[in-house]
Structure formats: structure tokens, C-alpha cells
């Protein structure tokens, strides 16, 4: 007889205590800032999202080309991982572990390069582990067990969605944090790879964050099957980077 090995959550409520008072809007904002911080310890600083190869091949050389590269990455993320993140947030809100596993598989399948898969699952695992220790929600503990038992790869967008859902943070907030994170990762890497100032990178980040609201509306209206991140140059650069002899970043 087939036995389902997937762990099941007890309750979505933080630390399993149904008597916990709902956090204030100020507390929710503070949690969003904490878990959305680009320096949150999940290893994002180790990756450049293809920027290192883009610079080596002359695709990115200054603030103008950096802006174009970063905008492409952010738009690609919105059409791909962003759609999955919103779907995962909906599933996490109702403790649907089976749906989370299906969504996670879809995210992983759309990572064409080994480095993209490595980045997503490494950050997703770390984000989940950190959430278990800091938040203590049963659903996060269940998700960590699913990853540990190789039931699911544990991609970052899904981990982020679960973490925000169990803290009563909205899908829109999770999406904004995700999009900001993509841009901040690339721009942070640019400061180490290019002769560019903090002022220039912050201008780019400010502009791109202004696109998040419209991007969320499109992603929220999409189906999971609509996930698409067609950006052939990015995939080529990822392939080039994986064979590079000198690398500062892991992607």
C-alpha cells in the first residue's frame, strides 16, 4: 500500500498558538522590512544573476546598460517566479501543502541553468530554515521537512510566499520584496564589479521599484501555466558563467 511521506502542518498560526494577538500594521511593516532586507542571511550576496558574465562579455559596461540589464531581470522575474510566488501565497494561506509542492516543481522546471537552480534552492532552503527558527510557524516546519526529505526542491519564491503568508503579510508585499530583491542583488553585485556609484545604483533601484505595483496586477491575474521568463541572452550568459575560470560570484 502506498504511504504518503509528506509531512502535514498542524496550524498556520505563528508558533501554533491560536491565542496570539494579530500583529499591528506597524509590526507587519517591520517584519516585511526584516524579511525583505537584501542583507537577510540567505546567501543572496553570493550571486550576481548573470551580471558577472554580462560585464565580462561587454553586455554591461556602465549605468545605462546596467539599468537595461536589471530591468530585464526584474521583468523576467515578474513573469516567472512572481506568478508562482502569488500562487504559493494563496496555497500557503489555506495550508495546501500539495499545491505548494506542485508550484515548487513548476518553478524549478523553469530554471534552465544549473546556476539558476542552485541559487533558487539554496536561498529557498536557507529562507525556510531561518523562518522556522525565527517565526516558528508549523507550516514552515512542514515545508522544511518536505525539503529535507527531497519531496520538493524548495525554491526561493515559494519559501518567501510561505514565510509571508504565515506572518499575515500579503501576496502583494511578498511580490514587492521579491522584485526588489532581484534588482538589489544585481545592483549590489554591480558595485563590486563596475566603476559605478551608490547614487547611480540607488537611482536605478528607485525607478524599478516604481514598476512593482503594475507588475503585481499582471502577475496576480495570471495562471500558473502562464509563467514564462523568456530571456535567451540571460540563459546564454549563465551558461558562459558556469564554465568561466575566474568567478567572483556563484551565478
C-alpha positions as CSV (number, residue, x, y, z in Angstrom):
1,X,0.0,0.0,0.0
2,X,1.3,3.4,-0.9
3,X,2.0,5.7,2.0
4,X,2.2,9.4,1.6
5,X,5.5,10.5,3.3
6,X,4.7,14.2,3.0
7,X,4.6,16.0,6.4
8,X,1.4,17.8,7.2
9,X,1.0,21.1,9.1
10,X,-0.8,21.4,12.3
11,X,-1.8,25.0,12.1
12,X,-0.7,28.1,10.1
13,X,-0.8,30.3,13.2
14,X,2.6,31.6,14.3
15,X,4.1,29.1,16.8
16,X,0.9,27.1,16.7
17,X,-0.7,29.4,19.4
18,X,-4.3,30.2,18.4
19,X,-4.4,32.9,21.1
20,X,-1.7,35.0,19.6
21,X,-3.0,38.5,19.1
22,X,-2.9,39.7,15.5
23,X,0.1,42.0,14.9
24,X,-0.4,45.7,14.3
25,X,0.2,47.3,10.9
26,X,3.5,48.7,12.3
27,X,4.6,45.3,13.4
28,X,3.7,43.9,9.9
29,X,5.7,46.6,8.2
30,X,8.7,45.9,10.5
31,X,8.5,42.2,9.6
32,X,8.3,43.0,5.9
33,X,11.4,45.1,6.2
34,X,13.3,42.4,8.2
35,X,12.5,39.5,5.9
36,X,12.8,41.6,2.8
37,X,16.2,43.1,3.7
38,X,18.7,42.4,0.9
39,X,21.2,41.5,3.6
40,X,18.9,38.9,5.1
41,X,21.3,35.9,5.7
42,X,20.3,33.5,3.0
43,X,23.3,33.9,0.7
44,X,21.9,36.3,-1.9
45,X,25.2,38.3,-1.9
46,X,27.0,35.3,-3.4
47,X,25.1,35.6,-6.7
48,X,25.1,38.2,-9.4
49,X,22.1,36.9,-11.5
50,X,24.3,36.7,-14.6
51,X,25.8,40.2,-14.2
52,X,29.3,39.0,-13.9
53,X,29.2,37.3,-17.3
54,X,27.4,40.3,-18.8
55,X,30.2,42.5,-17.7
56,X,32.9,40.1,-18.9
57,X,31.3,39.9,-22.3
58,X,30.7,43.6,-22.7
59,X,26.9,43.5,-22.4
60,X,27.0,45.7,-19.3
61,X,29.6,48.5,-19.1
62,X,28.0,51.5,-17.5
63,X,25.0,52.8,-15.7
64,X,22.8,52.9,-18.8
65,X,23.5,49.2,-19.8
66,X,23.3,48.2,-16.1
67,X,19.8,49.7,-15.9
68,X,18.7,47.9,-19.0
69,X,20.1,44.6,-17.8
70,X,18.5,45.0,-14.3
71,X,15.1,46.0,-15.8
72,X,15.1,42.9,-18.0
73,X,15.9,40.7,-15.0
74,X,13.1,42.3,-12.9
75,X,10.5,41.9,-15.7
76,X,11.6,38.3,-16.3
77,X,11.1,37.6,-12.6
78,X,7.7,39.2,-12.6
79,X,6.5,37.0,-15.5
80,X,8.0,33.8,-14.0
81,X,8.8,33.5,-10.3
82,X,6.4,36.3,-9.4
83,X,3.4,34.4,-10.7
84,X,4.5,31.3,-8.8
85,X,5.0,33.4,-5.6
86,X,1.4,34.7,-5.7
87,X,0.0,31.2,-6.3
88,X,2.1,29.8,-3.5
89,X,1.0,32.6,-1.1
90,X,-2.6,31.6,-1.9
91,X,-1.9,27.9,-1.2
92,X,0.0,28.7,2.0
93,X,-2.9,30.8,3.3
94,X,-5.0,27.6,3.3
95,X,-2.2,25.2,4.3
96,X,-2.4,23.4,1.0
97,X,1.0,21.6,1.0
98,X,0.2,19.5,-2.1
99,X,-0.4,22.7,-4.1
100,X,2.8,24.2,-2.7
101,X,4.7,21.1,-3.9
102,X,3.2,21.4,-7.4
103,X,4.0,25.1,-7.6
104,X,7.6,24.5,-6.4
105,X,8.1,21.9,-9.1
106,X,6.9,24.4,-11.7
107,X,9.4,27.0,-10.5
108,X,12.3,24.5,-10.5
109,X,11.4,23.2,-14.0
110,X,11.7,26.7,-15.4
111,X,15.2,27.2,-14.2
112,X,17.2,26.3,-17.3
113,X,20.7,26.7,-16.0
114,X,22.3,24.8,-13.1
115,X,23.3,28.1,-11.5
116,X,19.8,29.4,-11.5
117,X,18.5,26.2,-9.9
118,X,21.3,26.4,-7.3
119,X,20.6,30.0,-6.4
120,X,16.8,29.4,-6.0
121,X,17.0,26.2,-4.0
122,X,19.9,27.4,-1.8
123,X,18.2,30.6,-0.9
124,X,14.9,28.9,-0.5
125,X,16.2,26.3,1.9
126,X,18.0,29.0,3.9
127,X,15.0,31.2,4.0
128,X,12.8,28.3,5.2
129,X,15.3,27.3,7.9
130,X,15.6,30.9,9.1
131,X,11.8,31.2,9.2
132,X,11.5,28.1,11.3
133,X,13.9,29.4,13.8
134,X,12.7,33.0,13.9
135,X,8.9,32.7,13.3
136,X,8.3,29.1,14.4
137,X,5.1,28.6,12.3
138,X,4.1,24.9,11.8
139,X,3.7,25.3,8.0
140,X,7.3,26.4,7.7
141,X,8.5,23.4,9.8
142,X,6.4,21.2,7.5
143,X,8.0,22.8,4.4
144,X,11.5,22.3,5.8
145,X,10.7,18.6,6.3
146,X,9.5,18.4,2.7
147,X,12.8,19.8,1.5
148,X,14.9,17.6,3.8
149,X,13.0,14.5,2.6
150,X,13.5,15.6,-1.0
151,X,9.8,15.7,-1.5
152,X,10.3,19.2,-3.1
153,X,13.3,21.2,-4.2
154,X,12.3,24.2,-2.0
155,X,12.7,27.2,-4.4
156,X,13.1,30.7,-3.0
157,X,9.8,32.2,-4.3
158,X,7.8,29.5,-2.6
159,X,9.7,29.9,0.6
160,X,9.2,33.6,0.6
161,X,5.5,33.2,-0.1
162,X,5.0,30.7,2.8
163,X,7.0,32.9,5.2
164,X,4.9,36.0,4.4
165,X,1.6,34.1,4.5
166,X,2.2,32.7,8.0
167,X,3.0,36.2,9.2
168,X,-0.2,37.6,7.7
169,X,1.8,39.6,5.2
170,X,0.1,39.9,1.8
171,X,0.9,38.4,-1.5
172,X,1.5,42.0,-2.8
173,X,4.0,42.6,-0.1
174,X,5.8,39.4,-0.8
175,X,5.9,40.2,-4.5
176,X,7.3,43.7,-3.9
177,X,10.0,42.2,-1.7
178,X,10.8,39.6,-4.3
179,X,11.1,42.1,-7.1
180,X,13.2,44.5,-5.0
181,X,15.4,41.6,-4.1
182,X,16.1,40.7,-7.7
183,X,17.1,44.3,-8.5
184,X,19.1,44.8,-5.3
185,X,21.1,41.6,-5.8
186,X,22.2,42.7,-9.3
187,X,22.9,46.3,-8.3
188,X,24.8,45.1,-5.2
189,X,27.0,42.9,-7.4
190,X,27.5,45.8,-9.8
191,X,29.1,47.9,-7.0
192,X,31.8,45.2,-6.7
193,X,32.2,44.6,-10.5
194,X,31.8,48.0,-12.1
195,X,33.1,51.5,-11.6
196,X,29.7,52.8,-10.5
197,X,28.5,54.8,-7.5
198,X,25.9,54.1,-4.9
199,X,24.0,57.1,-6.1
200,X,23.6,55.6,-9.6
201,X,22.6,52.2,-8.3
202,X,20.0,53.7,-6.0
203,X,18.5,55.7,-8.8
204,X,18.1,52.6,-10.8
205,X,16.6,50.7,-7.8
206,X,14.2,53.6,-7.1
207,X,13.0,53.6,-10.7
208,X,12.5,49.9,-11.0
209,X,10.7,49.6,-7.6
210,X,8.2,52.0,-9.1
211,X,7.2,49.3,-11.6
212,X,6.3,46.8,-8.9
213,X,2.6,47.7,-8.4
214,X,1.7,47.3,-12.1
215,X,3.7,44.2,-12.4
216,X,1.9,42.7,-9.4
217,X,-1.5,43.3,-11.0
218,X,-0.5,41.4,-14.1
219,X,1.1,38.6,-12.2
220,X,-1.9,38.2,-9.9
221,X,-4.3,37.9,-12.8
222,X,-2.1,35.2,-14.5
223,X,-2.4,31.5,-14.1
224,X,0.5,29.3,-13.0
225,X,0.7,27.9,-16.5
226,X,1.4,31.5,-17.8
227,X,4.8,31.5,-16.1
228,X,7.4,32.5,-18.7
229,X,10.7,34.1,-18.3
230,X,12.0,34.1,-21.9
231,X,15.3,35.9,-21.9
232,X,17.7,33.9,-24.1
233,X,20.7,36.3,-23.6
234,X,20.4,35.7,-19.8
235,X,20.5,32.0,-20.3
236,X,23.5,32.2,-22.6
237,X,25.3,34.3,-20.1
238,X,24.5,31.8,-17.4
239,X,26.0,29.0,-19.5
240,X,29.1,31.1,-20.1
241,X,29.5,31.8,-16.4
242,X,29.3,28.2,-15.4
243,X,32.4,27.4,-17.5
244,X,34.4,30.6,-16.6
245,X,37.8,30.0,-15.0
246,X,37.7,33.1,-12.8
247,X,34.5,33.9,-11.0
248,X,33.7,36.2,-8.1
249,X,30.0,35.1,-7.9
250,X,28.2,31.8,-8.0
251,X,26.0,32.9,-10.8
